[in-house]
């Protein structure tokens, strides 16, 4: 029986809460053969991009453990993990391609992934690769089954510098294109991989090579704000004057997004600020439209000038004529007034209002000119519509008034303008969200303070599962949470899982928020629907400060969950050394067992955390205790071949003359 099979029989621990569960929890579930739970833990971790979780999920799909066997899903997740550079996944993906598991059999791709894993020191991959390359029958197939361009595209996509270097040394084309005719240099830029870009350029990659859509490396790097890559490309001959399909240069793209460092790099290399795109807009105009003031100032320093309305811009009448003739534009079926409000074109707006346009009209989506202007945050446009008697409380889509739209989008100036004009501060949308809720949900703390100053209070109901105080506890300052409480916020509201604002503060790791909420909270030892208390949650995180705070406020250090796990058992299973120390300092029982007999020491051994093992031994952990299957910590270390931990346990046992008789 191999080591993994032995470990599968060894582990029986199940950590009870799947939400917020970690990769270690999933591994323990696998080893205890609770595969369904492992799948439930691994899926959200995989979706978040955890490459090791993706690997384990692929294995479960491949073997039909905890879920139905699905080879395509197995290949999908194995590919995801392999492309992030996880060597075990690279090896396994090689096997999949060699054997045709969930993918078409392709010995060339198999060899590619074996080589990627072998270059990271994965011995089995080296053996497989050697077998493939030396086989009389398979050798020619490898050469024919994966073209040089395909290999280059795969290597660049995977970010494998060693593989790219080897392929180039073997004569691969540095200007290779993928299946979509996209140059590999563009793919490296798209992935913001500066080292890969430098390697390709150093080997002669064409810095100006375009894809079928007219995109070039410099245009893409500028649009992503990658100043160092922009510099490297220009150094290797990239030409700043090239334009994309819309007539934008690299300088325009960077200016439109306010990437100041990138704009600086382009201007230093003589990118023209005078060039205009198909809409007649220059870099400085695009920067101004995006309200990137520092970028505008920088462009002006290099001689750029914003157009003067009376001399260089179209008149309001000309703009209006352009709107009326632009039937094929993105504003098709919009009224001219709606377009002017959306774009903040005050001169056109005034002209239309003067001609009798209705300031309270609705478009097909249910918006009014004022909701359009408010959500964009155009204070001047908003003021002009209000002056024209636009209804400040007329709702748009979803029942949101202009104030709600401005608050949701964090447009403080528009919010101020609407409040002064008498906007209803108690207005709610169809989901019962008011302006304050929307501002907090959008993480707009400054606007939330504006609304609180104006007398807007919390609605104190769960919307989408959370209240304002819960949302604020997760991502805002303690000051805003305190203001919510002082204005009637209910910190005692609980969601479907039994979690309240304090739980969310603990989950976020914000010690100051926890401290503030503790002062308003009495029931420190309450449990959620899964049987866990606040200190259980804190123990699963990495904040000794929060654990100490909870203990200071009376949290039970040895409180047990539904599976018998204490906070120390949970912290030990995750190897949270700092938290372990805090719990021990608070009087935690270092030899308390959970329902299946595992101690904190055993769980630290299972997690392969040497520091945690040492801390627990120093605190008096008993190495001779056995779990319900009569296993000791030393047995677990031996089966997992954890040399450092075995030596530590043996030395401790010898020094203390303890023997496993319990």
QUIURQUI-V231216 format. One line per field, one symbol per residue. psi: psi as a letter, one per 30 degrees, with the letter a starting at -180 (. if undefined). burial: I if it has 24 or more other ideal C-beta (glycine too) atoms within 12 Angstrom, else O. A space follows every 50 residues. Layout:
psi->???
burial->???
//
This chain:
psi->kleeeeeefekgkjkfjekglleeeeeeeefggieeeeeeeeeeeeffgj eeeeeeeeeeeefhjflkkjeeeeeeeeeeeefggjeeeeeeeeeeeefh jflkkjfeeeeeeeeeeefggjeeeeeeeeeeffkeefeeeeeffjleee eeeeeeefgjeeeeeeeefggljfgllafggkkfeeeeeeghieeeeeee efggkjfgkllfggkleeeeeefggieeeeeeeefggkjffklafggkle eeeeefggieeeeeeeefghkkffklafggkleeeeeeeghieeeeeeee egfkkkkkefeflkleeeeeeeeffhfglfgkgkleeeeeeefhieeeee eeeeggkjfglkaffglleeeeeeffgjeeeeeeeefghkjfgjlbkggk leeeeeeeghieeeeeeeefggkjfgklafggkaeeeeeeeghieeeeee eeefgklkfhlkkgflleeeeefegalfeeeeeeefggkjffkkaffgka eeeeeeefgjeeeeeefefgkeifgllafggklefeeeffahieeeeeee eeggkjfgkkafggkleeeeeeffhieeeeeeeefggkjfgklafggkle eeeeeefhjeeeeeeeefggkjfflkafggkleeeeeeeghieeeeeeee eeeeefhkkif.
burial->OOOOOOIIOIIIIIIIIIIIIIIIIIIIIIIIIIIOIIIIIIIOIIOOOI IIIIIIIIIIIIIOIIIOOIOOIIIIIIIIIIIIIIIIIIIIIIIIIIOO IIIOOIIIIIIIIIIIIIIIOIOOIOOIIOIIIOOOOIOOOIOOOIOIII IIIIIIIIIIIIIIIOIIOOOIIIIIIIOOOIIIIIIIIIIOIIOIIIII IOIOIIIIIIIOOOIIIIIIIIIIIIIIIIIIIIOIOIIIIIIIOOOIII IIIIIIIIIIIIIIIIIOIOIIIOIIIOOOIIIIIIIIIIOIOOIIOIIO OIOIOOOOOOOOOOOIOOIIOIIOOOOOOOIOOIIIIIIIIIIIIIIIII IIIOOOIIIIIIIOOOIIIIIIIIIIIIIOIIIIIIOIOIIIIIIIOOOI IIIIIIIIIIIIIIIIIIIOIOIIIOIIIOOOIIIIIIIIIIOIIIIIII IIOIOIIIIIOIIOOIIIIIIIIIIIIIOIIIIIIOIOIOIOIIIOIOII IIIIIIIIIIIIIIIIIIOIIOOIIIIIOIOIIIIIIIIIIOIIIIIIII IOIOIIIIIIIOIIIIIIIIIIIIIIIIIIIIIIOIOIIIIIIIOIIIII IIIIIIIIIOOIIIIIIOIOIIIIIIIOOOIIIIIIIOIIOIOOIIOIIO OIIOOOOOOOOO
//
